[in-house]
Amino acid sequence: VLAYLNGSFLPRSSATVSVEDRGFIFGDGVYEVWRAVNGRLFQSDRHIARLVHGLGELRIALPDSLHSSRLGPIADRLLGESGLTDGEATLYVEVTRGAAPRTHQFPTNPTAPTVYMTVNSFKPADELRARGAAAITTPDIRWMRCDIKSIQLLPNVLAKQAAVEKGAIDALMIRNGMVTEGSHANFMGVIDGVIRTHPTNHLILPGITRTVVFEIAAGLGIPVVDEAIAEDEIEDLDEAFLTGTTTDVMPIVRVNDRPISNGTPGPITTRLVTEFRAYLDAACGAAHATS
Ligand SMILES: Cc1ncc(COP(=O)(O)O)c(C=O)c1O
């Protein structure tokens, strides 16, 4: 697998960064993950816009390689030379404030950001999707800027680990009695034919799959209300699902070992699963292959 690091292409196993990199020392950086189908990036401009937002909030100058005119050719080469132009893949991009002697404040000498990109083959969890997945709940112990796709993911790591240890796909994070989102996906519920999800603010990542699902739902005439779901409302949901770049639309049929409705994917979720897959394939010029 090929990687891109600070202007060079090299085998990923040879890509190294300084131990003084502020990403390593402080988690001082942001990342982004794109879906690629048949070598085409899905929703590329929205991922770039979110990365630009995060970099702006951290006051890291936008590296040239991340302008959309440069990123496309870099991604093409990474996917092409890694043999990932057929089928499913992901593109990972990380930018940190760069390497400098350790001080909490920003380095005083101008420091070039570290820019790392790589690609991975990917297999959507379609068998689980057909059955529906389980989730647990866990306290949302994250900071107050969850809108920034920071590389500091310790609460997310611990939440996901807790889920895996319980045989669940993800942990729904609870802040002030409300579900914010999963460890790497947004959460939506359906009550009386209406989709409900946490509002777009500093407490969640504004998911790109979430936005696409909003657009698909609008096209299908399914109302979406951005009102958070309370923890004690989970058991009353008619349907529930997660959305994310590597999650697509994933039905959640059990939470903390209690079934959602009858414990199978509901009709609105099932419709969104199908429509999302069709949208992804159409956007990436793919034949309707999986699911
Ligand atoms: C915390 C969190 N929420 C939501 C999402 C889903 O966002 P997207 O649909 O853009 O992948 C992610 C994706 O990685 C995430 O890390």
The ligand as an SDF file (V2000), in Angstrom:
LIG
                    3D

 16 16  0  0  0  0  0  0  0  0999 V2000
  -17.6380   10.8910   16.0080 C   0  0  0  0  0  0  0  0  0  0  0  0
  -18.1430   10.6830   14.6220 C   0  0  0  0  0  0  0  0  0  0  0  0
  -19.4200   10.9620   14.3450 N   0  0  0  0  0  0  0  0  0  0  0  0
  -19.9430   10.7770   13.1280 C   0  0  0  0  0  0  0  0  0  0  0  0
  -19.1760   10.2870   12.0910 C   0  0  0  0  0  0  0  0  0  0  0  0
  -19.7910   10.0810   10.7310 C   0  0  0  0  0  0  0  0  0  0  0  0
  -19.3590   11.0620    9.8360 O   0  0  0  0  0  0  0  0  0  0  0  0
  -19.2420   10.7420    8.2920 P   0  0  0  0  0  0  0  0  0  0  0  0
  -20.6150   10.3640    7.8360 O   0  0  0  0  0  0  0  0  0  0  0  0
  -18.8010   12.0290    7.6870 O   0  0  0  0  0  0  0  0  0  0  0  0
  -18.2570    9.6430    8.1360 O   0  0  0  0  0  0  0  0  0  0  0  0
  -17.8200   10.0020   12.3130 C   0  0  0  0  0  0  0  0  0  0  0  0
  -16.9970    9.5080   11.2060 C   0  0  0  0  0  0  0  0  0  0  0  0
  -15.8980    9.1190   11.3340 O   0  0  0  0  0  0  0  0  0  0  0  0
  -17.2960   10.2050   13.6140 C   0  0  0  0  0  0  0  0  0  0  0  0
  -16.0010    9.9320   13.8760 O   0  0  0  0  0  0  0  0  0  0  0  0
  1  2  1  0
  2  3  1  0
  2 15  2  0
  3  4  2  0
  4  5  1  0
  5  6  1  0
  5 12  2  0
  6  7  1  0
  7  8  1  0
  8  9  2  0
  8 10  1  0
  8 11  1  0
 12 13  1  0
 12 15  1  0
 13 14  2  0
 15 16  1  0
M  END
$$$$
